[in-house]
Amino acid sequence: MFAQERHNAIKRIVSKQRRINFSDLQRLVKVSPATLRRDLTELEIAGDIVRVHGGVLDRSYLRSEISFDERLLRNSSAKKAIAAAAAAMVPPGASVLVDAGSSCLEAGRALLGRKDVRIITHSVGLVEAGLRGEAEVLCIGGSLRKVSGALTGGAALGALDRIKADIAFIGASGLDPGEGCSTTEASEAEMKKVMLARATQKILLADHTKWGHPSTIRFADWNDFDAWITDKKPGQAEMDYLAASGVKVTIA
């Protein structure tokens, strides 16, 4: 197969799969690793694909992040159930780091009526809702990502370094049984990593639609979490894997 034929085949595969790891792509194209790496370099320079650690992305995959308002509407009943279960886990006197995802926003809102908790967040939506709540709200400032309503960047990361919380509620854009938890954007991935490092108990809040659909940037392994609250039980093999990683799964 000539180089141009290989390039066209690679582009067709990546366009269809949207996200594919290196070994699977090599198997489909039937070339040596060295040849595939060379082809991918040329295609990336031409702007046809995006290379990430261990794989390849279709360029449209990076433009697929939906608006925060749209995310709030998707699976809203499941997110409210997850949020209620998460809020019920918070004991009196606890400090809670709340991520900027839609499920985490619902969990933060569920805590706002309590005077016995402190909420720490970089979610603009939760800060705004805090004006009408009873809970103390500590705001993590930074650069605004309008698509997610999150404050990120160096200022936000620096503020987190000075904080220690009892619990962290963390959201994810994608979940994979082998690769763990991922999100769509680098600055938000960094925020999630630091929030996990600054909390004693780490709880993932994510509905079942995220399972098996990893996103662009991985930010945590499963063993980085103590618990996962979701709305639908994964298969038994997945449950066994999560148990071996030390993750307790709660179905809301």
Backbone torsions as a table, in degrees:
resi	resn	phi	psi	omega
1	MET	NA	129.6	179.1
2	PHE	-72.5	162.0	-176.0
3	ALA	-57.5	-44.8	-178.4
4	GLN	-64.2	-36.2	176.9
5	GLU	-64.8	-42.6	177.9
6	ARG	-62.7	-44.4	-179.6
7	HIS	-59.0	-44.3	179.5
8	ASN	-64.4	-39.4	178.6
9	ALA	-65.0	-42.8	178.9
10	ILE	-62.2	-44.7	-179.4
11	LYS	-62.9	-39.1	178.3
12	ARG	-64.0	-44.2	-178.9
13	ILE	-64.5	-47.9	-177.9
14	VAL	-65.3	-38.5	178.4
15	SER	-63.0	-38.6	-179.5
16	LYS	-74.5	-45.0	-176.2
17	GLN	-79.2	-29.5	-177.0
18	ARG	72.1	-37.7	179.1
19	ARG	-147.0	124.5	-177.2
20	ILE	-147.6	141.6	179.8
21	ASN	-83.4	164.7	-171.8
22	PHE	-61.1	-45.5	-175.6
23	SER	-65.7	-39.0	178.3
24	ASP	-66.2	-40.4	179.0
25	LEU	-65.5	-41.0	178.3
26	GLN	-61.3	-40.9	179.4
27	ARG	-63.0	-38.9	-178.3
28	LEU	-74.5	-36.5	-178.0
29	VAL	-83.6	-24.9	177.8
30	LYS	63.5	54.3	175.2
31	VAL	-132.9	170.1	178.4
32	SER	-72.8	157.3	176.8
33	PRO	-55.9	-40.3	-178.9
34	ALA	-64.3	-42.3	179.1
35	THR	-65.4	-42.3	-179.6
36	LEU	-65.0	-41.1	178.3
37	ARG	-61.4	-41.5	178.3
38	ARG	-63.8	-44.0	178.2
39	ASP	-61.8	-42.5	-178.5
40	LEU	-66.4	-37.2	176.9
41	THR	-61.1	-45.0	-179.7
42	GLU	-65.9	-39.6	179.8
43	LEU	-69.5	-34.5	178.0
44	GLU	-68.5	-42.2	177.9
45	ILE	-60.6	-37.7	179.4
46	ALA	-75.6	-8.5	178.9
47	GLY	83.0	16.3	-176.5
48	ASP	-86.9	-27.2	-179.7
49	ILE	-140.3	170.2	174.9
50	VAL	-123.5	124.0	178.1
51	ARG	-91.3	135.7	174.0
52	VAL	-128.7	172.8	-178.5
53	HIS	-58.9	115.9	175.7
54	GLY	84.0	1.0	-176.8
55	GLY	-169.2	-164.5	-175.2
56	VAL	-138.0	143.6	177.2
57	LEU	-119.7	145.3	166.4
58	ASP	-71.0	140.7	-176.7
59	ARG	-60.3	-33.4	179.9
60	SER	-66.5	-21.2	179.0
61	TYR	-61.6	-35.4	-179.4
62	LEU	-75.9	-15.6	179.1
63	ARG	-100.3	11.2	-171.9
64	SER	-93.4	3.4	-179.4
65	GLU	-67.3	118.8	-177.5
66	ILE	-82.4	163.4	-177.8
67	SER	-68.3	159.3	-178.9
68	PHE	-65.5	-38.5	178.2
69	ASP	-60.4	-40.7	177.2
70	GLU	-63.8	-40.5	179.9
71	ARG	-64.5	-36.5	178.6
72	LEU	-62.8	-32.8	-177.5
73	LEU	-81.0	-25.8	-178.9
74	ARG	-73.9	128.4	178.2
75	ASN	50.3	42.2	-173.9
76	SER	-62.2	-37.9	-179.6
77	SER	-66.3	-39.0	177.7
78	ALA	-64.6	-41.3	-179.3
79	LYS	-65.9	-37.0	177.9
80	LYS	-67.4	-38.1	177.5
81	ALA	-65.7	-43.5	177.1
82	ILE	-60.3	-43.1	-178.7
83	ALA	-63.5	-41.8	179.7
84	ALA	-63.9	-41.5	178.1
85	ALA	-65.2	-38.6	178.9
86	ALA	-65.8	-46.3	-179.1
87	ALA	-61.2	-34.2	-179.6
88	ALA	-67.6	-18.8	179.4
89	MET	-83.2	-8.7	-174.2
90	VAL	-89.1	116.1	-179.3
91	PRO	-79.3	162.6	176.0
92	PRO	-57.8	141.0	177.3
93	GLY	84.4	0.8	-175.6
94	ALA	-80.2	150.3	169.7
95	SER	-104.6	133.5	-171.2
96	VAL	-127.7	119.2	171.1
97	LEU	-80.6	123.0	-176.8
98	VAL	-116.6	119.1	179.3
99	ASP	-67.9	171.6	-173.3
100	ALA	-94.8	7.1	179.0
101	GLY	-71.9	168.0	-175.7
102	SER	-67.3	-40.5	177.3
103	SER	-66.6	-37.9	178.8
104	CYS	-68.0	-37.3	175.9
105	LEU	-59.0	-43.4	178.3
106	GLU	-63.2	-39.7	178.4
107	ALA	-65.2	-40.6	177.0
108	GLY	-63.1	-41.9	177.9
109	ARG	-61.5	-36.9	179.6
110	ALA	-66.7	-21.5	179.3
111	LEU	-92.2	-14.3	-171.8
112	LEU	-64.3	-23.7	179.5
113	GLY	-79.2	-3.0	-177.0
114	ARG	-100.6	128.7	177.3
115	LYS	-82.4	-10.4	-172.8
116	ASP	-97.9	15.4	177.1
117	VAL	-131.1	155.8	173.1
118	ARG	-115.4	125.2	179.0
119	ILE	-101.3	131.2	177.4
120	ILE	-120.4	122.0	-171.8
121	THR	-151.9	156.8	171.3
122	HIS	-115.0	17.8	178.3
123	SER	-88.8	116.9	179.7
124	VAL	-62.3	-38.9	179.2
125	GLY	-62.0	-39.4	-179.9
126	LEU	-73.3	-37.9	175.9
127	VAL	-60.3	-44.1	179.4
128	GLU	-63.4	-42.8	178.7
129	ALA	-65.5	-28.0	180.0
130	GLY	-63.4	-19.3	176.6
131	LEU	-61.5	-24.4	-176.7
132	ARG	-110.9	12.3	-177.3
133	GLY	-107.8	177.3	179.4
134	GLU	-100.7	-25.3	-176.4
135	ALA	-71.0	151.1	171.9
136	GLU	-72.9	135.3	-179.0
137	VAL	-123.6	121.5	175.8
138	LEU	-102.6	122.6	-173.4
139	CYS	-95.5	131.1	174.9
140	ILE	-97.2	109.5	-175.6
141	GLY	-84.1	160.2	179.0
142	GLY	173.5	-158.0	179.3
143	SER	-88.6	133.8	-174.5
144	LEU	-80.4	126.5	166.3
145	ARG	-97.9	106.8	-173.3
146	LYS	-65.1	-32.3	-176.6
147	VAL	-66.8	-24.0	-178.0
148	SER	-120.4	-9.8	-176.8
149	GLY	68.2	27.1	-178.9
150	ALA	-106.9	144.3	172.2
151	LEU	-99.4	120.5	-173.6
152	THR	-132.6	-173.4	175.8
153	GLY	100.7	-175.4	-174.3
154	GLY	-60.0	-41.0	-179.5
155	ALA	-63.4	-42.2	179.9
156	ALA	-67.2	-42.7	178.9
157	LEU	-64.5	-39.3	177.7
158	GLY	-63.1	-39.8	178.2
159	ALA	-65.2	-40.0	-179.9
160	LEU	-64.0	-32.2	-179.6
161	ASP	-62.0	-20.1	-178.9
162	ARG	-99.4	9.1	-174.2
163	ILE	-117.1	143.1	170.5
164	LYS	-131.3	127.0	-176.3
165	ALA	-120.8	159.3	177.1
166	ASP	-76.4	-39.9	-174.0
167	ILE	-136.1	145.9	170.0
168	ALA	-124.3	127.6	170.3
169	PHE	-98.5	117.0	-175.0
170	ILE	-120.9	135.4	175.8
171	GLY	-100.7	171.1	178.9
172	ALA	-148.2	148.4	175.4
173	SER	-86.7	-26.7	-179.1
174	GLY	-149.5	149.5	179.7
175	LEU	-132.1	138.4	179.4
176	ASP	-136.9	135.0	-176.7
177	PRO	-59.1	-31.7	-179.3
178	GLY	-96.0	-37.8	-173.2
179	GLU	-92.6	-12.6	178.6
180	GLY	89.4	-138.4	-169.8
181	CYS	-111.1	141.0	-176.2
182	SER	-139.8	164.4	178.6
183	THR	-140.3	-178.6	-170.3
184	THR	-94.2	-13.0	-167.6
185	GLU	-145.9	142.7	-171.3
186	ALA	-64.7	-42.6	-176.8
187	SER	-66.3	-34.4	177.5
188	GLU	-73.6	-33.8	175.7
189	ALA	-61.4	-41.5	178.7
190	GLU	-64.2	-39.8	177.5
191	MET	-61.2	-44.6	-179.0
192	LYS	-63.1	-41.9	179.3
193	LYS	-59.6	-45.6	-177.7
194	VAL	-70.5	-38.1	177.0
195	MET	-60.7	-41.0	176.7
196	LEU	-62.0	-39.8	-178.7
197	ALA	-69.7	-24.1	-174.6
198	ARG	-98.1	7.1	-179.3
199	ALA	-120.6	149.5	177.9
200	THR	-78.3	-46.9	178.4
201	GLN	-111.2	128.8	-175.5
202	LYS	-114.2	121.8	-175.6
203	ILE	-125.5	124.5	176.7
204	LEU	-87.9	131.6	175.8
205	LEU	-116.2	111.3	-177.7
206	ALA	-160.4	133.7	179.4
207	ASP	-78.3	168.7	-170.3
208	HIS	-67.6	-19.0	-178.7
209	THR	-66.9	-17.5	179.3
210	LYS	-78.7	-18.8	-173.1
211	TRP	-68.0	132.2	178.3
212	GLY	77.6	9.3	180.0
213	HIS	-129.6	72.8	-178.7
214	PRO	-62.3	147.4	178.5
215	SER	-97.8	-164.7	-167.8
216	THR	-72.2	-43.0	-169.9
217	ILE	-123.8	117.3	178.7
218	ARG	-76.5	134.5	-179.9
219	PHE	-121.5	-10.5	-178.3
220	ALA	-159.3	147.0	167.8
221	ASP	-85.5	166.0	179.3
222	TRP	-63.3	-35.6	-178.4
223	ASN	-74.3	1.3	171.5
224	ASP	-80.0	-11.3	-178.6
225	PHE	-111.6	150.1	173.0
226	ASP	-91.1	-31.4	-174.6
227	ALA	-151.7	155.8	174.0
228	TRP	-131.3	122.3	175.2
229	ILE	-103.0	122.4	-178.7
230	THR	-139.7	-176.0	-175.5
231	ASP	-110.5	-5.4	-178.0
232	LYS	-149.8	134.6	-176.1
233	LYS	-72.4	129.9	173.6
234	PRO	-67.0	174.3	177.0
235	GLY	-65.0	165.0	-175.1
236	GLN	-62.6	-38.4	179.2
237	ALA	-61.9	-41.6	178.3
238	GLU	-66.9	-40.3	178.3
239	MET	-61.7	-40.8	178.5
240	ASP	-64.1	-40.1	179.3
241	TYR	-64.4	-43.9	179.8
242	LEU	-64.7	-41.0	177.9
243	ALA	-61.4	-40.2	178.6
244	ALA	-66.5	-25.7	177.7
245	SER	-85.6	-1.9	178.1
246	GLY	84.6	18.4	-178.8
247	VAL	-99.0	123.2	174.4
248	LYS	-88.5	124.0	-178.1
249	VAL	-98.4	126.2	176.6
250	THR	-114.4	128.6	178.5
251	ILE	-98.2	118.2	-177.7
252	ALA	-79.9	NA	NA
